[in-house]
Amino acid sequence: MDARVQREGDALVFTGPLDREAVPGLWRAIGGAPEVIRVARLQQVESVDSAGIALLAELASRHPEGLVVEGSPPGLSELRAAYRLGDRLRFG
């Protein structure tokens, strides 16, 4: 499955893998106003690698409270622990 992202209000809904190959296209698809994103819906994400967690952490850094993350695809919890990211993908 190809990686995709769709905006739904203040949420981004991701599908497919969040990996090094997909991240550049996902950034282009996200476009102009990621600072108003409050929720990342990951229920349809196949896997997350370090490039994917970097994309999510960057989005989280643009909101004072971080991101509400819905779903826990393979790789997410391990990378959160490795990079010491909290529940809202903020460093801490």
C-alpha positions in Angstrom: 0.0 0.0 0.0 1.3 3.5 -0.9 1.6 6.0 1.9 -1.0 8.7 1.9 -2.2 11.5 4.2 -5.6 13.2 4.3 -6.6 16.2 6.3 -9.8 16.0 8.4 -10.2 19.3 10.3 -7.4 19.5 12.8 -6.3 15.9 12.1 -4.1 14.2 9.6 -5.1 10.6 8.7 -2.2 8.5 7.5 -2.3 5.3 5.6 0.4 2.9 4.5 4.0 3.0 5.8 5.5 6.0 7.4 9.1 5.4 6.2 12.0 7.0 4.6 10.7 6.4 1.1 7.3 7.9 1.9 8.1 10.9 4.1 9.1 13.4 1.3 5.8 12.8 -0.5 3.8 13.0 2.7 5.4 16.4 3.5 4.4 17.7 0.1 0.8 16.4 0.7 0.6 18.0 4.1 1.3 21.3 2.6 0.9 24.7 4.1 -0.5 24.8 7.6 0.8 21.9 9.8 0.8 24.2 12.9 -2.9 23.7 13.3 -2.7 19.9 13.3 -3.6 18.5 16.7 -4.3 14.8 15.9 -2.4 12.2 14.0 -4.6 9.2 13.1 -2.3 6.2 12.6 -4.8 3.3 12.7 -4.2 2.5 9.0 -0.4 2.9 9.1 1.5 -0.3 8.4 4.7 0.6 10.0 6.8 3.5 11.3 10.6 4.0 10.9 12.9 6.7 12.1 12.0 9.0 9.2 8.3 8.6 10.0 8.8 9.3 13.7 10.8 12.4 12.7 7.8 13.6 10.6 5.4 13.1 13.5 7.8 14.7 16.0 8.2 17.8 13.8 4.4 18.1 13.5 4.1 17.7 17.3 6.7 20.4 17.9 4.6 22.9 16.0 1.7 22.7 18.5 2.2 23.8 22.1 0.6 20.6 23.4 2.0 18.2 20.9 -0.1 15.7 18.9 -2.8 13.4 20.1 -1.8 10.1 18.5 -4.6 7.6 17.6 -3.4 4.1 16.8 -0.1 2.3 17.5 1.4 0.9 14.3 4.4 -1.4 14.4 7.6 0.5 15.3 5.9 3.5 16.9 6.3 2.5 20.6 9.9 1.3 20.1 10.9 4.5 18.4 9.1 6.7 20.9 11.1 5.0 23.7 14.4 5.2 21.8 14.0 8.9 21.2 12.4 9.6 24.6 9.2 11.0 23.1 6.1 11.3 25.3 2.5 10.3 24.5 2.1 13.4 22.4 5.4 12.9 20.6 7.2 15.7 22.5 10.7 15.3 23.8 10.7 14.8 27.5 
